[in-house]
Amino acid sequence: MKRPSAGFVAALALSAGFAAACTPVRETHGWVSDSASEAEVQPGVDTRSTVLARMGSPSTMGTFGEADWYYITSLQESFAYFNPKTTARTVTVIRFNAEDVVSGVDKFGIEKGRVISYSGDKTPTRGRELGVLEQIFGTVGARLPTNPEEATANRR
């Protein structure tokens, strides 16, 4: 039986590596959706405690008064060395009234999302920036306190 050449084995290993690199890596982030528990939440019947027991803690709550609970799930895919791309996102919003009873359940997908542009401006800080040499040699010659009274007096 004839053994395969080293070049053939190397080419086979290289092609297997390329094929593995083209397979997307899928990651789920956030709340793990359970369709059955979501479908069971009924407005006017369920309360905060029953939703908490059925679906667990929300991903986030409403800003004012915590009247809304948000369950957020994202699915990201990445190929080889490229940045991950969000391919699916589901936001389930559960609204509560003043008596802590569910008043509504809404579900949104990635199509309702908006792109938010972040500001790249920096907040200035007081003081001056130290150079590299000042950071390295800035404490050369500084005297450490020799007794505890002197150390506490310098802190005031």
Salt bridges, closest charged atoms under 4 A:
GLU27 OE1 - HIS29 NE2 3.39
GLU38 OE1 - LYS107 NZ 2.99
GLU40 OE1 - ARG54 NE 3.15
ASP46 OD2 - ARG54 NH1 3.15
ASP68 OD2 - ARG95 NH1 3.86
GLU77 OE2 - ARG26 NE 2.74
ASP100 OD1 - ARG48 NE 2.80
ASP106 OD2 - ARG95 NH2 3.35
GLU134 OE2 - ARG128 NH1 3.01
GLU150 OE2 - ARG143 NH2 2.60
